[in-house]
Amino acid sequence: MLELITDSGNTGIRDINNDYFITHKYDGRNTLHFEVYTDDPIFSQLAEEAMVYETTEGQTYLIKGINAGQSTADIDCEIDLDDWRKDVYLNYYNNT
């Protein structure tokens, strides 16, 4: 199940046909793709860099692209590594 993370709490996202998919890329990034109806109330809350939580694997993704058509929209996301990237370890050595 997918959930949009907002300041007021998580809101469920009804994916069309419930067939979202996650791709594990060779460079270590994971991507998430799903499709929603443009008349769904959740669609107006989706924006680039919004956070989506995927409950099966327990991962958070950032929306990177929204391709809206007349009745549906394709949403592309990338795994959120911002917390991991914020720390820099300058004194790393192999014996630790």
C-alpha positions as CSV (number, residue, x, y, z in Angstrom):
1,M,0.0,0.0,0.0
2,L,1.1,3.5,-0.7
3,E,0.7,6.5,1.6
4,L,1.3,10.2,1.0
5,I,3.2,11.7,4.0
6,T,1.7,15.1,5.0
7,D,2.0,17.4,8.0
8,S,-1.4,16.3,9.2
9,G,-0.6,12.5,8.9
10,N,-0.4,9.8,6.2
11,T,-3.1,9.6,3.6
12,G,-3.6,6.4,1.6
13,I,-3.1,6.5,-2.2
14,R,-5.4,4.4,-4.3
15,D,-3.2,3.2,-7.1
16,I,-5.1,2.3,-10.3
17,N,-5.4,-1.6,-10.4
18,N,-3.2,-1.6,-7.3
19,D,-0.2,-2.5,-9.5
20,Y,2.6,-0.1,-8.5
21,F,6.0,-1.4,-9.0
22,I,9.5,-0.9,-7.5
23,T,12.6,-1.2,-9.6
24,H,16.0,-2.0,-8.0
25,K,18.6,-0.4,-10.2
26,Y,22.2,-1.5,-10.5
27,D,23.6,1.8,-9.1
28,G,21.7,1.1,-5.8
29,R,18.8,3.4,-6.3
30,N,15.2,2.2,-6.1
31,T,12.4,3.7,-8.1
32,L,8.7,3.5,-7.6
33,H,6.1,4.0,-10.2
34,F,2.3,4.2,-9.8
35,E,-0.7,5.6,-11.5
36,V,-3.7,7.6,-10.1
37,Y,-6.8,9.1,-11.6
38,T,-6.6,12.8,-12.0
39,D,-10.1,13.3,-10.5
40,D,-9.0,11.5,-7.3
41,P,-8.8,14.0,-4.4
42,I,-5.2,12.8,-3.6
43,F,-4.0,13.9,-7.0
44,S,-4.2,17.6,-6.1
45,Q,-1.9,16.9,-3.1
46,L,0.8,15.2,-5.1
47,A,3.8,17.4,-6.0
48,E,7.4,17.0,-6.9
49,E,9.6,16.2,-3.8
50,A,6.5,15.1,-1.8
51,M,7.1,12.0,0.2
52,V,5.4,8.6,-0.4
53,Y,5.6,5.7,2.0
54,E,5.5,2.2,0.7
55,T,4.3,-0.1,3.5
56,T,5.4,-3.5,2.2
57,E,9.1,-2.7,2.2
58,G,8.9,0.2,4.6
59,Q,10.7,2.6,2.4
60,T,10.1,6.3,1.8
61,Y,10.2,7.7,-1.8
62,L,10.3,11.3,-3.2
63,I,8.1,12.1,-6.1
64,K,10.4,13.1,-9.0
65,G,7.9,13.3,-11.9
66,I,4.2,13.6,-12.6
67,N,3.0,13.0,-16.1
68,A,-0.7,13.8,-16.1
69,G,-3.0,12.9,-19.0
70,Q,-6.7,13.6,-19.3
71,S,-7.9,10.9,-16.9
72,T,-4.8,9.4,-15.3
73,A,-1.4,10.5,-14.1
74,D,1.9,8.5,-14.0
75,I,3.9,9.2,-10.9
76,D,7.6,8.4,-10.8
77,C,9.5,8.4,-7.5
78,E,13.0,7.7,-6.2
79,I,14.0,6.3,-2.9
80,D,14.6,9.0,-0.3
81,L,18.3,9.0,0.7
82,D,18.4,12.5,2.0
83,D,18.9,11.5,5.7
84,W,21.6,9.1,4.7
85,R,23.5,11.7,2.6
86,K,23.3,14.5,5.2
87,D,26.2,13.1,7.3
88,V,29.8,13.2,6.1
89,Y,32.4,10.9,7.7
90,L,35.8,12.5,7.1
91,N,37.8,10.4,9.5
92,Y,36.9,7.0,8.0
93,Y,39.5,4.3,8.1
94,N,39.2,0.6,7.4
95,N,40.1,-0.7,10.8
96,T,36.8,0.5,12.4
